[in-house]
Amino acid sequence: MLTALPDPTIYLPGTGEPSLRWGIVGPGWIAGEFATSLSAHSAQRLVAVGSRSRDNAQAFAARYGIEHAVGSVEALVTHPEVDVVYVATPHSEHASIALAAIAAGKHVLIEKPITVTAREAREIFTAAETAGVLAMEAMWSRYLPQTSVLKALVEGGDLGDVRHVVADHGQQIIRPASHRMNDPEQGGGALLDLGVYPAQFITMVLGAPTSIEVRGSVTATGVDASAAVVSTHADGAVSQLYTSMLERTPTTATISGTRAFVEVDGPFYNPSTFTITAAAHGSPSVRWVDPTMLRGFAALSYEATALARFAGQGRNESPVHTHAETISIMELLETAREQVLTAAVPAPPQDLSAATPALGEAPAQEQGAN
């Protein structure tokens, strides 16, 4: 049994990465959390914010101490003082804004899910490779200290042959039919917004699935309300993913191998802790605790520092969350969405008077309307 766990990789500032100049498109809630973390916990510089509403951009700039506020996407992505564009708009706008930024020679960090379809993700990555800039999904979970330790345990064989991975992410998000979460045109639904987290955890451990079976429900507006996804992977390993915007779930994850299993405390996609237990019945557990003091969305800074490091190395993609894997995750989510929508099992009606903020996220998981 392990008595000592691998040291984590921590994307700390001042470890050789350039101090890049950042611009934000989409001054909503997640952009605010990102701006706060960037300023407090990284060597990166936030210099500009853009929105179709100049008033919104100016209000955001005043709140977060940003020098430049512009009234269009074009003005932001072509701004001469911007090196990196952080895209924090609704999902349906990610591809067009990222492509515009890349065409202007900017690196891009694109909020999850990177796009609505795998085709759009391929277009972004091809454009970035051609332009010689870095394109990266803002999958902040991949840059948390616990993630590097989990990957080391899996890749080092400490868990043995991994046979089963389970992860869930459900929040009770009760919003009007017009809200982006209920709007097919804006990439609404549970899978893209919430299910992307367990999907990336599963593919990190097992790789892309070879087959997928899905059961779920659909809202009256035509987006997936819930989905249970059972997938088969290489060598017959199996994964289980559950996501929903109808109810709160534990948001935990487990990795089960022939030598040991790992249980990641919820929410697993945030800075968290985990235990590892040997396969033999009655074995003691070893507990890992994050050695940093960053909690919650303060840890968004890790992905910004990582991007700067990779850009400084001349990379076009993140080595810990590659273009190929990002596309495979989008393919998984696309297939799952198609199966749920094809079955069209109606979700129960929601009582809007019971609406409460989504736990662990922003109220209704707001991203910027740029």
Secondary structure, DSSP 8 states (H G I E B T S, - for coil): --SS--------TTSS----EEEEES-SHHHHHHHHHHHHH-S-EEEEEE-SSHHHHHHHHHHHT-SEEESSHHHHHT-TT-SEEEE-S-GGGHHHHHHHHHHTT-EEEEESSS-SSHHHHHHHHHHHHHHT--EEEE-GGGGSHHHHHHHHHHHTTTT-SEEEEEEEEE------TTSGGG-GGGT-SHIIIIIHHHHHHHHHHH-S-SEEEEEEEE-TTSSEEEEEEEEE-GGG-EEEEEEESSS-----EEEEESSEEEEE-SSTTSS--EEEEESSTT--EEEE---S---GGGGGHHHHHHHHHHHHTT-SSBTTB-HHHHHHHHHHHHHHHHHHHHH--B-----GGG----TTSSGGG-----
